[in-house]
Amino acid sequence: MLEVWMPGSPGRWPFAGHVRGSWSGGPVQLAWAGRVAHSALPEEAWEAAQSLRDALAGVTGDGRFDVIARAWAAVDQLPERWRAREDLSLLFAAVDPAGVLLSATGLAGVFVESPSGWVAAALSGSPLFTEPGVPARPPVPQPSLRAGTRFAGLCKDMPLPRPADIALSCGVREAL
């Protein structure tokens, strides 16, 4: 199953405003991880994250391009109070028999788990790496440099964890 993770933010509530989810329909899969309103009080961050979860809950599609387009259309329906914050960081990964596509906002890095550990899934300068916020237009999906089923997106304001520590920084406490 396809998974996307995002490291916790530095501070007292590292996963405030974080959300993860996935959908599978036959050979098409979509997974996402995001962070919204992470600097707000925990209750407000939870409410923002719940709005994002609700927006993405019904996303389906017929292929990797279609499901990513529909996911961005769902994000575009977030309530204005969360859109106006301009602090959304979000990574989508979609897979179908033709390969893996990634699409993101607010990220500085994307990694994929490989047999040799966590490696870059996109090169520096990739269109995946943008400022946080709901984009005016859906970002153009990019193919992953490497195939995989576990991806991690690093928010723009986060320090880069050592590759060996990526899963731990995402809250994974045991080997999968």
C-alpha positions as CSV (number, residue, x, y, z in Angstrom):
1,M,0.0,0.0,0.0
2,L,1.2,3.5,-0.9
3,E,2.1,5.7,2.1
4,V,3.1,9.4,2.5
5,W,4.6,10.8,5.7
6,M,5.6,14.2,6.9
7,P,8.0,14.9,9.8
8,G,6.7,16.6,12.8
9,S,7.4,20.3,13.4
10,P,9.8,21.5,16.0
11,G,8.1,22.5,19.2
12,R,5.7,21.3,21.9
13,W,3.1,19.9,19.5
14,P,5.1,18.4,16.7
15,F,2.1,17.0,14.8
16,A,-0.4,19.8,15.3
17,G,-2.2,20.4,12.0
18,H,-0.8,17.2,10.4
19,V,-2.9,14.9,8.3
20,R,-2.3,11.6,6.5
21,G,-4.6,9.5,4.3
22,S,-4.9,7.3,1.3
23,W,-7.3,5.9,-1.2
24,S,-7.1,2.8,-3.4
25,G,-9.3,1.9,-6.3
26,G,-8.1,-1.2,-8.2
27,P,-4.7,-0.4,-9.7
28,V,-4.9,3.3,-8.8
29,Q,-3.7,4.5,-5.4
30,L,-3.4,7.9,-3.8
31,A,-1.7,8.8,-0.6
32,W,-1.1,12.1,1.1
33,A,0.4,13.8,4.1
34,G,0.1,17.5,5.0
35,R,0.3,20.2,7.5
36,V,-1.9,23.2,8.0
37,A,-2.3,25.8,10.7
38,H,0.6,24.1,12.6
39,S,1.6,27.2,14.5
40,A,-2.0,27.7,15.8
41,L,-3.2,26.4,19.2
42,P,-3.8,22.6,19.1
43,E,-7.6,22.9,18.9
44,E,-7.4,25.3,15.9
45,A,-4.7,23.2,14.2
46,W,-6.9,20.1,14.7
47,E,-9.9,21.9,13.2
48,A,-7.8,22.9,10.2
49,A,-6.5,19.4,9.8
50,Q,-10.0,17.9,10.0
51,S,-11.1,20.3,7.3
52,L,-8.3,19.0,5.1
53,R,-9.2,15.4,5.9
54,D,-12.8,16.0,5.1
55,A,-11.9,17.7,1.8
56,L,-9.8,14.8,0.7
57,A,-12.0,12.0,2.0
58,G,-14.1,11.6,-1.1
59,V,-11.3,11.8,-3.7
60,T,-11.2,9.0,-6.3
61,G,-9.9,8.8,-9.8
62,D,-9.3,6.7,-12.9
63,G,-5.5,7.1,-13.1
64,R,-2.6,8.8,-11.4
65,F,-3.1,12.1,-13.2
66,D,-6.8,12.1,-12.7
67,V,-6.7,11.3,-9.0
68,I,-4.1,14.1,-8.3
69,A,-6.2,16.6,-10.3
70,R,-9.2,15.7,-8.2
71,A,-7.2,15.9,-5.0
72,W,-6.1,19.5,-5.8
73,A,-9.7,20.4,-6.7
74,A,-10.7,19.1,-3.3
75,V,-8.0,21.2,-1.6
76,D,-9.3,24.2,-3.5
77,Q,-12.6,23.8,-1.6
78,L,-11.0,24.3,1.9
79,P,-12.8,27.0,3.9
80,E,-11.3,30.4,3.3
81,R,-10.0,30.7,6.9
82,W,-7.6,27.9,6.3
83,R,-6.7,28.9,2.7
84,A,-5.9,32.5,3.8
85,R,-3.3,31.2,6.3
86,E,-0.9,30.4,3.4
87,D,0.8,27.8,5.5
88,L,-0.3,24.6,3.8
89,S,2.4,22.0,3.1
90,L,1.1,19.0,1.3
91,L,2.5,16.0,-0.7
92,F,0.4,13.7,-2.9
93,A,1.8,10.5,-4.3
94,A,-0.3,8.6,-6.9
95,V,0.5,5.3,-8.5
96,D,-1.1,3.3,-11.3
97,P,0.4,0.6,-13.6
98,A,2.3,3.3,-15.6
99,G,4.3,4.6,-12.6
100,V,4.4,7.0,-9.6
101,L,3.5,10.7,-9.8
102,L,4.2,13.3,-7.0
103,S,2.6,16.7,-6.5
104,A,3.2,19.1,-3.7
105,T,3.1,22.6,-2.1
106,G,5.3,24.0,0.6
107,L,8.0,21.4,0.5
108,A,11.8,21.6,0.4
109,G,12.4,17.9,-0.1
110,V,10.8,14.6,-1.1
111,F,12.3,11.3,-0.2
112,V,11.4,7.7,-1.1
113,E,12.3,4.6,0.9
114,S,14.5,2.3,-1.1
115,P,16.3,-1.0,-0.2
116,S,19.4,1.1,0.7
117,G,17.5,3.6,2.8
118,W,15.8,7.0,2.2
119,V,16.9,8.7,-1.0
120,A,15.8,11.8,-2.9
121,A,12.6,11.3,-5.0
122,A,13.0,14.7,-6.7
123,L,16.1,16.8,-7.6
124,S,16.7,20.3,-6.2
125,G,14.9,22.9,-8.3
126,S,12.0,20.5,-8.9
127,P,8.6,22.1,-9.4
128,L,7.6,20.1,-6.3
129,F,9.5,22.5,-4.1
130,T,7.3,25.6,-3.6
131,E,6.3,28.1,-1.0
132,P,3.6,26.9,1.5
133,G,0.0,27.7,0.8
134,V,-2.9,26.7,-1.4
135,P,-1.6,27.2,-5.0
136,A,-3.4,29.4,-7.4
137,R,-3.3,26.6,-10.0
138,P,-2.8,22.9,-9.3
139,P,0.9,22.1,-9.5
140,V,2.0,20.0,-12.4
141,P,2.6,16.4,-11.2
142,Q,6.2,15.1,-11.5
143,P,7.4,11.5,-11.8
144,S,9.3,10.2,-8.9
145,L,13.0,9.6,-9.6
146,R,12.6,6.2,-8.0
147,A,9.7,3.8,-7.6
148,G,8.6,3.1,-4.1
149,T,5.6,2.8,-1.8
150,R,6.7,5.0,1.1
151,F,7.4,8.7,0.5
152,A,8.2,11.5,3.0
153,G,7.8,15.2,2.3
154,L,9.9,17.8,4.2
155,C,8.3,21.1,4.8
156,K,10.0,24.3,3.7
157,D,10.8,25.4,7.3
158,M,12.1,22.1,8.6
159,P,15.7,21.0,9.2
160,L,16.7,18.1,7.1
161,P,16.8,14.9,9.2
162,R,19.5,12.4,8.6
163,P,18.2,9.8,6.1
164,A,18.3,7.1,8.8
165,D,16.0,9.3,11.0
166,I,13.3,10.2,8.5
167,A,10.8,7.5,9.6
168,L,11.4,8.4,13.3
169,S,10.9,12.2,12.6
170,C,7.6,11.2,10.9
171,G,6.4,9.6,14.1
172,V,7.1,6.0,13.1
173,R,8.5,4.3,16.2
174,E,8.9,0.7,15.0
175,A,10.3,-1.0,11.9
176,L,7.6,-1.6,9.2
